């Protein structure tokens, strides 16, 4: 599996976990990367993706709500 694909999969897993856990973002992502043995390019790209998504989360949520029936 390619490094970027691995990064994208880890991004989805992290965002799901992050949604349900409270606490310091930096500690959570550091712990997640350690647990998933994701350092170097994979971890760096994953952090970049997560950061971009979280910066735009309100816009993303609006788009999802607009096109999803019965979205809660």
PyMOL Python script that loads the backbone (N, CA, C, O; Angstrom):
from pymol import cmd

cmd.read_pdbstr("""\
ATOM      1  N   UNK A   1       0.855  -1.173   0.000  1.00  0.00           N
ATOM      2  CA  UNK A   1       0.000   0.000   0.000  1.00  0.00           C
ATOM      3  C   UNK A   1       0.902   1.238   0.000  1.00  0.00           C
ATOM      4  O   UNK A   1       1.919   1.277   0.692  1.00  0.00           O
ATOM      5  N   UNK A   2       0.518   2.237  -0.779  1.00  0.00           N
ATOM      6  CA  UNK A   2       1.300   3.460  -0.893  1.00  0.00           C
ATOM      7  C   UNK A   2       1.255   4.304   0.368  1.00  0.00           C
ATOM      8  O   UNK A   2       0.356   4.168   1.198  1.00  0.00           O
ATOM      9  N   UNK A   3       2.233   5.169   0.494  1.00  0.00           N
ATOM     10  CA  UNK A   3       2.334   6.021   1.679  1.00  0.00           C
ATOM     11  C   UNK A   3       1.167   6.998   1.784  1.00  0.00           C
ATOM     12  O   UNK A   3       0.638   7.219   2.873  1.00  0.00           O
ATOM     13  N   UNK A   4       0.765   7.580   0.660  1.00  0.00           N
ATOM     14  CA  UNK A   4      -0.343   8.544   0.705  1.00  0.00           C
ATOM     15  C   UNK A   4      -1.655   7.850   1.043  1.00  0.00           C
ATOM     16  O   UNK A   4      -2.473   8.389   1.789  1.00  0.00           O
ATOM     17  N   UNK A   5      -1.854   6.665   0.499  1.00  0.00           N
ATOM     18  CA  UNK A   5      -3.073   5.919   0.828  1.00  0.00           C
ATOM     19  C   UNK A   5      -3.094   5.595   2.319  1.00  0.00           C
ATOM     20  O   UNK A   5      -4.124   5.745   2.976  1.00  0.00           O
ATOM     21  N   UNK A   6      -1.967   5.154   2.846  1.00  0.00           N
ATOM     22  CA  UNK A   6      -1.871   4.872   4.283  1.00  0.00           C
ATOM     23  C   UNK A   6      -2.188   6.120   5.092  1.00  0.00           C
ATOM     24  O   UNK A   6      -2.900   6.053   6.095  1.00  0.00           O
ATOM     25  N   UNK A   7      -1.663   7.249   4.659  1.00  0.00           N
ATOM     26  CA  UNK A   7      -1.917   8.513   5.354  1.00  0.00           C
ATOM     27  C   UNK A   7      -3.396   8.860   5.348  1.00  0.00           C
ATOM     28  O   UNK A   7      -3.940   9.302   6.360  1.00  0.00           O
ATOM     29  N   UNK A   8      -4.051   8.660   4.204  1.00  0.00           N
ATOM     30  CA  UNK A   8      -5.483   8.976   4.109  1.00  0.00           C
ATOM     31  C   UNK A   8      -6.312   8.055   4.996  1.00  0.00           C
ATOM     32  O   UNK A   8      -7.251   8.507   5.651  1.00  0.00           O
ATOM     33  N   UNK A   9      -5.974   6.773   5.023  1.00  0.00           N
ATOM     34  CA  UNK A   9      -6.693   5.834   5.889  1.00  0.00           C
ATOM     35  C   UNK A   9      -6.513   6.203   7.358  1.00  0.00           C
ATOM     36  O   UNK A   9      -7.476   6.197   8.125  1.00  0.00           O
ATOM     37  N   UNK A  10      -5.302   6.520   7.743  1.00  0.00           N
ATOM     38  CA  UNK A  10      -5.043   6.919   9.124  1.00  0.00           C
ATOM     39  C   UNK A  10      -5.759   8.216   9.470  1.00  0.00           C
ATOM     40  O   UNK A  10      -6.208   8.395  10.602  1.00  0.00           O
ATOM     41  N   UNK A  11      -5.868   9.112   8.513  1.00  0.00           N
ATOM     42  CA  UNK A  11      -6.578  10.373   8.732  1.00  0.00           C
ATOM     43  C   UNK A  11      -8.029  10.108   9.093  1.00  0.00           C
ATOM     44  O   UNK A  11      -8.544  10.680  10.053  1.00  0.00           O
ATOM     45  N   UNK A  12      -8.693   9.245   8.332  1.00  0.00           N
ATOM     46  CA  UNK A  12     -10.096   8.912   8.610  1.00  0.00           C
ATOM     47  C   UNK A  12     -10.226   8.261   9.983  1.00  0.00           C
ATOM     48  O   UNK A  12     -11.127   8.605  10.748  1.00  0.00           O
ATOM     49  N   UNK A  13      -9.346   7.337  10.297  1.00  0.00           N
ATOM     50  CA  UNK A  13      -9.390   6.668  11.605  1.00  0.00           C
ATOM     51  C   UNK A  13      -9.174   7.664  12.738  1.00  0.00           C
ATOM     52  O   UNK A  13      -9.874   7.628  13.750  1.00  0.00           O
ATOM     53  N   UNK A  14      -8.199   8.552  12.562  1.00  0.00           N
ATOM     54  CA  UNK A  14      -7.931   9.532  13.609  1.00  0.00           C
ATOM     55  C   UNK A  14      -9.106  10.470  13.803  1.00  0.00           C
ATOM     56  O   UNK A  14      -9.506  10.735  14.936  1.00  0.00           O
ATOM     57  N   UNK A  15      -9.668  10.979  12.709  1.00  0.00           N
ATOM     58  CA  UNK A  15     -10.789  11.915  12.821  1.00  0.00           C
ATOM     59  C   UNK A  15     -11.982  11.266  13.519  1.00  0.00           C
ATOM     60  O   UNK A  15     -12.672  11.918  14.302  1.00  0.00           O
ATOM     61  N   UNK A  16     -12.226   9.997  13.242  1.00  0.00           N
ATOM     62  CA  UNK A  16     -13.305   9.278  13.917  1.00  0.00           C
ATOM     63  C   UNK A  16     -13.021   9.209  15.420  1.00  0.00           C
ATOM     64  O   UNK A  16     -13.893   9.500  16.239  1.00  0.00           O
ATOM     65  N   UNK A  17     -11.807   8.823  15.766  1.00  0.00           N
ATOM     66  CA  UNK A  17     -11.411   8.735  17.175  1.00  0.00           C
ATOM     67  C   UNK A  17     -11.468  10.103  17.843  1.00  0.00           C
ATOM     68  O   UNK A  17     -11.951  10.224  18.968  1.00  0.00           O
ATOM     69  N   UNK A  18     -10.985  11.116  17.169  1.00  0.00           N
ATOM     70  CA  UNK A  18     -10.934  12.475  17.706  1.00  0.00           C
ATOM     71  C   UNK A  18     -12.331  13.010  17.998  1.00  0.00           C
ATOM     72  O   UNK A  18     -12.531  13.756  18.956  1.00  0.00           O
ATOM     73  N   UNK A  19     -13.291  12.626  17.169  1.00  0.00           N
ATOM     74  CA  UNK A  19     -14.682  13.071  17.337  1.00  0.00           C
ATOM     75  C   UNK A  19     -15.250  12.644  18.692  1.00  0.00           C
ATOM     76  O   UNK A  19     -16.069  13.354  19.275  1.00  0.00           O
ATOM     77  N   UNK A  20     -14.815  11.488  19.191  1.00  0.00           N
ATOM     78  CA  UNK A  20     -15.391  10.929  20.408  1.00  0.00           C
ATOM     79  C   UNK A  20     -14.530  11.107  21.652  1.00  0.00           C
ATOM     80  O   UNK A  20     -14.949  10.742  22.750  1.00  0.00           O
ATOM     81  N   UNK A  21     -13.351  11.655  21.495  1.00  0.00           N
ATOM     82  CA  UNK A  21     -12.461  11.835  22.638  1.00  0.00           C
ATOM     83  C   UNK A  21     -12.203  13.309  22.890  1.00  0.00           C
ATOM     84  O   UNK A  21     -12.024  14.094  21.958  1.00  0.00           O
ATOM     85  N   UNK A  22     -12.187  13.662  24.134  1.00  0.00           N
ATOM     86  CA  UNK A  22     -11.844  15.030  24.506  1.00  0.00           C
ATOM     87  C   UNK A  22     -10.380  15.067  24.907  1.00  0.00           C
ATOM     88  O   UNK A  22      -9.791  14.045  25.258  1.00  0.00           O
ATOM     89  N   UNK A  23      -9.814  16.234  24.850  1.00  0.00           N
ATOM     90  CA  UNK A  23      -8.436  16.367  25.284  1.00  0.00           C
ATOM     91  C   UNK A  23      -7.617  17.179  24.312  1.00  0.00           C
ATOM     92  O   UNK A  23      -8.122  17.711  23.324  1.00  0.00           O
ATOM     93  N   UNK A  24      -6.362  17.258  24.615  1.00  0.00           N
ATOM     94  CA  UNK A  24      -5.420  18.046  23.844  1.00  0.00           C
ATOM     95  C   UNK A  24      -5.177  17.409  22.475  1.00  0.00           C
ATOM     96  O   UNK A  24      -4.809  16.239  22.375  1.00  0.00           O
ATOM     97  N   UNK A  25      -5.389  18.196  21.433  1.00  0.00           N
ATOM     98  CA  UNK A  25      -5.224  17.705  20.062  1.00  0.00           C
ATOM     99  C   UNK A  25      -3.817  17.163  19.826  1.00  0.00           C
ATOM    100  O   UNK A  25      -3.657  16.068  19.288  1.00  0.00           O
ATOM    101  N   UNK A  26      -2.800  17.922  20.224  1.00  0.00           N
ATOM    102  CA  UNK A  26      -1.417  17.507  19.969  1.00  0.00           C
ATOM    103  C   UNK A  26      -1.091  16.189  20.656  1.00  0.00           C
ATOM    104  O   UNK A  26      -0.410  15.338  20.083  1.00  0.00           O
ATOM    105  N   UNK A  27      -1.576  16.016  21.884  1.00  0.00           N
ATOM    106  CA  UNK A  27      -1.339  14.758  22.588  1.00  0.00           C
ATOM    107  C   UNK A  27      -2.052  13.600  21.905  1.00  0.00           C
ATOM    108  O   UNK A  27      -1.510  12.500  21.792  1.00  0.00           O
ATOM    109  N   UNK A  28      -3.284  13.861  21.446  1.00  0.00           N
ATOM    110  CA  UNK A  28      -4.045  12.802  20.788  1.00  0.00           C
ATOM    111  C   UNK A  28      -3.384  12.347  19.490  1.00  0.00           C
ATOM    112  O   UNK A  28      -3.266  11.148  19.237  1.00  0.00           O
ATOM    113  N   UNK A  29      -2.959  13.292  18.677  1.00  0.00           N
ATOM    114  CA  UNK A  29      -2.367  12.904  17.396  1.00  0.00           C
ATOM    115  C   UNK A  29      -1.013  12.229  17.604  1.00  0.00           C
ATOM    116  O   UNK A  29      -0.668  11.292  16.883  1.00  0.00           O
ATOM    117  N   UNK A  30      -0.252  12.698  18.578  1.00  0.00           N
ATOM    118  CA  UNK A  30       1.039  12.067  18.885  1.00  0.00           C
ATOM    119  C   UNK A  30       0.829  10.630  19.335  1.00  0.00           C
ATOM    120  O   UNK A  30       1.511   9.721  18.863  1.00  0.00           O
ATOM    121  N   UNK A  31      -0.102  10.426  20.236  1.00  0.00           N
ATOM    122  CA  UNK A  31      -0.411   9.085  20.729  1.00  0.00           C
ATOM    123  C   UNK A  31      -0.913   8.187  19.604  1.00  0.00           C
ATOM    124  O   UNK A  31      -0.512   7.028  19.502  1.00  0.00           O
ATOM    125  N   UNK A  32      -1.787   8.723  18.764  1.00  0.00           N
ATOM    126  CA  UNK A  32      -2.329   7.953  17.645  1.00  0.00           C
ATOM    127  C   UNK A  32      -1.212   7.500  16.710  1.00  0.00           C
ATOM    128  O   UNK A  32      -1.173   6.339  16.302  1.00  0.00           O
ATOM    129  N   UNK A  33      -0.314   8.406  16.374  1.00  0.00           N
ATOM    130  CA  UNK A  33       0.783   8.061  15.473  1.00  0.00           C
ATOM    131  C   UNK A  33       1.704   7.016  16.098  1.00  0.00           C
ATOM    132  O   UNK A  33       2.183   6.121  15.403  1.00  0.00           O
ATOM    133  N   UNK A  34       1.952   7.120  17.389  1.00  0.00           N
ATOM    134  CA  UNK A  34       2.786   6.132  18.074  1.00  0.00           C
ATOM    135  C   UNK A  34       2.111   4.767  18.071  1.00  0.00           C
ATOM    136  O   UNK A  34       2.763   3.754  17.818  1.00  0.00           O
ATOM    137  N   UNK A  35       0.810   4.732  18.351  1.00  0.00           N
ATOM    138  CA  UNK A  35       0.069   3.470  18.388  1.00  0.00           C
ATOM    139  C   UNK A  35       0.014   2.803  17.019  1.00  0.00           C
ATOM    140  O   UNK A  35      -0.049   1.578  16.922  1.00  0.00           O
ATOM    141  N   UNK A  36       0.039   3.602  15.978  1.00  0.00           N
ATOM    142  CA  UNK A  36      -0.063   3.065  14.623  1.00  0.00           C
ATOM    143  C   UNK A  36       1.287   3.006  13.905  1.00  0.00           C
ATOM    144  O   UNK A  36       1.345   2.797  12.693  1.00  0.00           O
ATOM    145  N   UNK A  37       2.354   3.190  14.653  1.00  0.00           N
ATOM    146  CA  UNK A  37       3.712   3.140  14.101  1.00  0.00           C
ATOM    147  C   UNK A  37       3.827   3.947  12.814  1.00  0.00           C
ATOM    148  O   UNK A  37       4.368   3.476  11.814  1.00  0.00           O
ATOM    149  N   UNK A  38       3.314   5.161  12.859  1.00  0.00           N
ATOM    150  CA  UNK A  38       3.293   6.003  11.658  1.00  0.00           C
ATOM    151  C   UNK A  38       4.164   7.230  11.857  1.00  0.00           C
ATOM    152  O   UNK A  38       3.717   8.264  12.353  1.00  0.00           O
ATOM    153  N   UNK A  39       5.380   7.090  11.468  1.00  0.00           N
ATOM    154  CA  UNK A  39       6.300   8.205  11.560  1.00  0.00           C
ATOM    155  C   UNK A  39       6.810   8.528  10.166  1.00  0.00           C
ATOM    156  O   UNK A  39       6.516   7.808   9.211  1.00  0.00           O
ATOM    157  N   UNK A  40       7.545   9.567  10.050  1.00  0.00           N
ATOM    158  CA  UNK A  40       8.109   9.934   8.760  1.00  0.00           C
ATOM    159  C   UNK A  40       7.070  10.500   7.818  1.00  0.00           C
ATOM    160  O   UNK A  40       6.180  11.242   8.235  1.00  0.00           O
ATOM    161  N   UNK A  41       7.183  10.148   6.541  1.00  0.00           N
ATOM    162  CA  UNK A  41       6.322  10.720   5.510  1.00  0.00           C
ATOM    163  C   UNK A  41       4.840  10.443   5.748  1.00  0.00           C
ATOM    164  O   UNK A  41       4.004  11.326   5.552  1.00  0.00           O
ATOM    165  N   UNK A  42       4.512   9.228   6.168  1.00  0.00           N
ATOM    166  CA  UNK A  42       3.107   8.869   6.390  1.00  0.00           C
ATOM    167  C   UNK A  42       2.513   9.731   7.493  1.00  0.00           C
ATOM    168  O   UNK A  42       1.431  10.294   7.326  1.00  0.00           O
ATOM    169  N   UNK A  43       3.199   9.837   8.600  1.00  0.00           N
ATOM    170  CA  UNK A  43       2.719  10.650   9.717  1.00  0.00           C
ATOM    171  C   UNK A  43       2.663  12.130   9.387  1.00  0.00           C
ATOM    172  O   UNK A  43       1.727  12.827   9.778  1.00  0.00           O
ATOM    173  N   UNK A  44       3.662  12.604   8.669  1.00  0.00           N
ATOM    174  CA  UNK A  44       3.690  14.025   8.299  1.00  0.00           C
ATOM    175  C   UNK A  44       2.520  14.386   7.386  1.00  0.00           C
ATOM    176  O   UNK A  44       1.861  15.406   7.586  1.00  0.00           O
ATOM    177  N   UNK A  45       2.267  13.545   6.385  1.00  0.00           N
ATOM    178  CA  UNK A  45       1.167  13.825   5.461  1.00  0.00           C
ATOM    179  C   UNK A  45      -0.175  13.697   6.179  1.00  0.00           C
ATOM    180  O   UNK A  45      -1.099  14.470   5.922  1.00  0.00           O
ATOM    181  N   UNK A  46      -0.279  12.723   7.076  1.00  0.00           N
ATOM    182  CA  UNK A  46      -1.517  12.562   7.840  1.00  0.00           C
ATOM    183  C   UNK A  46      -1.797  13.810   8.673  1.00  0.00           C
ATOM    184  O   UNK A  46      -2.931  14.289   8.699  1.00  0.00           O
ATOM    185  N   UNK A  47      -0.784  14.342   9.351  1.00  0.00           N
ATOM    186  CA  UNK A  47      -0.968  15.559  10.152  1.00  0.00           C
ATOM    187  C   UNK A  47      -1.384  16.736   9.276  1.00  0.00           C
ATOM    188  O   UNK A  47      -2.204  17.560   9.681  1.00  0.00           O
ATOM    189  N   UNK A  48      -0.820  16.810   8.085  1.00  0.00           N
ATOM    190  CA  UNK A  48      -1.187  17.876   7.152  1.00  0.00           C
ATOM    191  C   UNK A  48      -2.657  17.748   6.742  1.00  0.00           C
ATOM    192  O   UNK A  48      -3.385  18.740   6.710  1.00  0.00           O
ATOM    193  N   UNK A  49      -3.086  16.526   6.431  1.00  0.00           N
ATOM    194  CA  UNK A  49      -4.484  16.296   6.049  1.00  0.00           C
ATOM    195  C   UNK A  49      -5.435  16.623   7.193  1.00  0.00           C
ATOM    196  O   UNK A  49      -6.436  17.313   6.997  1.00  0.00           O
ATOM    197  N   UNK A  50      -5.124  16.130   8.379  1.00  0.00           N
ATOM    198  CA  UNK A  50      -5.983  16.377   9.545  1.00  0.00           C
ATOM    199  C   UNK A  50      -6.098  17.873   9.802  1.00  0.00           C
ATOM    200  O   UNK A  50      -7.196  18.379  10.035  1.00  0.00           O
ATOM    201  N   UNK A  51      -4.992  18.572   9.764  1.00  0.00           N
ATOM    202  CA  UNK A  51      -5.013  20.014   9.990  1.00  0.00           C
ATOM    203  C   UNK A  51      -5.882  20.740   8.982  1.00  0.00           C
ATOM    204  O   UNK A  51      -6.661  21.620   9.349  1.00  0.00           O
ATOM    205  N   UNK A  52      -5.753  20.376   7.711  1.00  0.00           N
ATOM    206  CA  UNK A  52      -6.557  21.011   6.659  1.00  0.00           C
ATOM    207  C   UNK A  52      -8.040  20.740   6.852  1.00  0.00           C
ATOM    208  O   UNK A  52      -8.871  21.633   6.683  1.00  0.00           O
ATOM    209  N   UNK A  53      -8.364  19.514   7.203  1.00  0.00           N
ATOM    210  CA  UNK A  53      -9.771  19.150   7.404  1.00  0.00           C
ATOM    211  C   UNK A  53     -10.352  19.907   8.592  1.00  0.00           C
ATOM    212  O   UNK A  53     -11.444  20.466   8.496  1.00  0.00           O
ATOM    213  N   UNK A  54      -9.637  19.928   9.702  1.00  0.00           N
ATOM    214  CA  UNK A  54     -10.160  20.594  10.895  1.00  0.00           C
ATOM    215  C   UNK A  54     -10.290  22.103  10.698  1.00  0.00           C
ATOM    216  O   UNK A  54     -11.170  22.731  11.287  1.00  0.00           O
ATOM    217  N   UNK A  55      -9.426  22.684   9.879  1.00  0.00           N
ATOM    218  CA  UNK A  55      -9.537  24.115   9.577  1.00  0.00           C
ATOM    219  C   UNK A  55     -10.807  24.428   8.794  1.00  0.00           C
ATOM    220  O   UNK A  55     -11.338  25.536   8.875  1.00  0.00           O
ATOM    221  N   UNK A  56     -11.288  23.448   8.039  1.00  0.00           N
ATOM    222  CA  UNK A  56     -12.446  23.668   7.171  1.00  0.00           C
ATOM    223  C   UNK A  56     -13.671  22.861   7.599  1.00  0.00           C
ATOM    224  O   UNK A  56     -14.601  22.684   6.811  1.00  0.00           O
ATOM    225  N   UNK A  57     -13.681  22.372   8.834  1.00  0.00           N
ATOM    226  CA  UNK A  57     -14.730  21.452   9.271  1.00  0.00           C
ATOM    227  C   UNK A  57     -16.133  22.047   9.174  1.00  0.00           C
ATOM    228  O   UNK A  57     -17.078  21.332   8.843  1.00  0.00           O
ATOM    229  N   UNK A  58     -16.283  23.318   9.450  1.00  0.00           N
ATOM    230  CA  UNK A  58     -17.616  23.928   9.368  1.00  0.00           C
ATOM    231  C   UNK A  58     -18.135  23.913   7.936  1.00  0.00           C
ATOM    232  O   UNK A  58     -19.302  23.598   7.702  1.00  0.00           O
ATOM    233  N   UNK A  59     -17.286  24.246   6.988  1.00  0.00           N
ATOM    234  CA  UNK A  59     -17.687  24.228   5.582  1.00  0.00           C
ATOM    235  C   UNK A  59     -17.999  22.810   5.125  1.00  0.00           C
ATOM    236  O   UNK A  59     -18.957  22.589   4.385  1.00  0.00           O
ATOM    237  N   UNK A  60     -17.196  21.854   5.563  1.00  0.00           N
ATOM    238  CA  UNK A  60     -17.420  20.451   5.209  1.00  0.00           C
ATOM    239  C   UNK A  60     -18.755  19.981   5.767  1.00  0.00           C
ATOM    240  O   UNK A  60     -19.527  19.332   5.061  1.00  0.00           O
ATOM    241  N   UNK A  61     -19.035  20.303   7.026  1.00  0.00           N
ATOM    242  CA  UNK A  61     -20.309  19.918   7.639  1.00  0.00           C
ATOM    243  C   UNK A  61     -21.497  20.521   6.898  1.00  0.00           C
ATOM    244  O   UNK A  61     -22.518  19.857   6.721  1.00  0.00           O
ATOM    245  N   UNK A  62     -21.369  21.773   6.466  1.00  0.00           N
ATOM    246  CA  UNK A  62     -22.452  22.419   5.715  1.00  0.00           C
ATOM    247  C   UNK A  62     -22.726  21.690   4.401  1.00  0.00           C
ATOM    248  O   UNK A  62     -23.883  21.490   4.030  1.00  0.00           O
ATOM    249  N   UNK A  63     -21.684  21.300   3.711  1.00  0.00           N
ATOM    250  CA  UNK A  63     -21.847  20.580   2.443  1.00  0.00           C
ATOM    251  C   UNK A  63     -22.498  19.223   2.681  1.00  0.00           C
ATOM    252  O   UNK A  63     -23.399  18.827   1.942  1.00  0.00           O
ATOM    253  N   UNK A  64     -22.047  18.515   3.704  1.00  0.00           N
ATOM    254  CA  UNK A  64     -22.629  17.206   4.024  1.00  0.00           C
ATOM    255  C   UNK A  64     -24.106  17.363   4.351  1.00  0.00           C
ATOM    256  O   UNK A  64     -24.931  16.596   3.857  1.00  0.00           O
ATOM    257  N   UNK A  65     -24.449  18.342   5.174  1.00  0.00           N
ATOM    258  CA  UNK A  65     -25.852  18.571   5.531  1.00  0.00           C
ATOM    259  C   UNK A  65     -26.687  18.924   4.307  1.00  0.00           C
ATOM    260  O   UNK A  65     -27.825  18.471   4.180  1.00  0.00           O
ATOM    261  N   UNK A  66     -26.143  19.710   3.429  1.00  0.00           N
ATOM    262  CA  UNK A  66     -26.877  20.147   2.241  1.00  0.00           C
ATOM    263  C   UNK A  66     -27.273  18.967   1.351  1.00  0.00           C
ATOM    264  O   UNK A  66     -28.360  18.962   0.775  1.00  0.00           O
ATOM    265  N   UNK A  67     -26.406  17.983   1.241  1.00  0.00           N
ATOM    266  CA  UNK A  67     -26.637  16.876   0.316  1.00  0.00           C
ATOM    267  C   UNK A  67     -27.042  15.569   0.993  1.00  0.00           C
ATOM    268  O   UNK A  67     -27.129  14.536   0.329  1.00  0.00           O
ATOM    269  N   UNK A  68     -27.288  15.594   2.280  1.00  0.00           N
ATOM    270  CA  UNK A  68     -27.664  14.378   3.000  1.00  0.00           C
ATOM    271  C   UNK A  68     -29.080  14.495   3.531  1.00  0.00           C
ATOM    272  O   UNK A  68     -29.408  15.443   4.245  1.00  0.00           O
ATOM    273  N   UNK A  69     -29.910  13.535   3.183  1.00  0.00           N
ATOM    274  CA  UNK A  69     -31.267  13.490   3.711  1.00  0.00           C
ATOM    275  C   UNK A  69     -31.243  12.934   5.129  1.00  0.00           C
ATOM    276  O   UNK A  69     -30.537  11.966   5.414  1.00  0.00           O
ATOM    277  N   UNK A  70     -32.010  13.544   6.005  1.00  0.00           N
ATOM    278  CA  UNK A  70     -32.139  13.090   7.396  1.00  0.00           C
ATOM    279  C   UNK A  70     -30.800  13.017   8.120  1.00  0.00           C
ATOM    280  O   UNK A  70     -30.592  12.138   8.955  1.00  0.00           O
ATOM    281  N   UNK A  71     -29.907  13.923   7.807  1.00  0.00           N
ATOM    282  CA  UNK A  71     -28.594  13.956   8.462  1.00  0.00           C
ATOM    283  C   UNK A  71     -28.742  14.599   9.833  1.00  0.00           C
ATOM    284  O   UNK A  71     -29.325  15.676   9.964  1.00  0.00           O
ATOM    285  N   UNK A  72     -28.217  13.941  10.839  1.00  0.00           N
ATOM    286  CA  UNK A  72     -28.325  14.460  12.203  1.00  0.00           C
ATOM    287  C   UNK A  72     -26.999  15.009  12.635  1.00  0.00           C
ATOM    288  O   UNK A  72     -26.869  15.497  13.758  1.00  0.00           O
TER     289      UNK A  72
END
""", "prot")
cmd.dss("prot")
cmd.show_as("cartoon", "prot")
cmd.util.cbc("prot")
cmd.orient("prot")
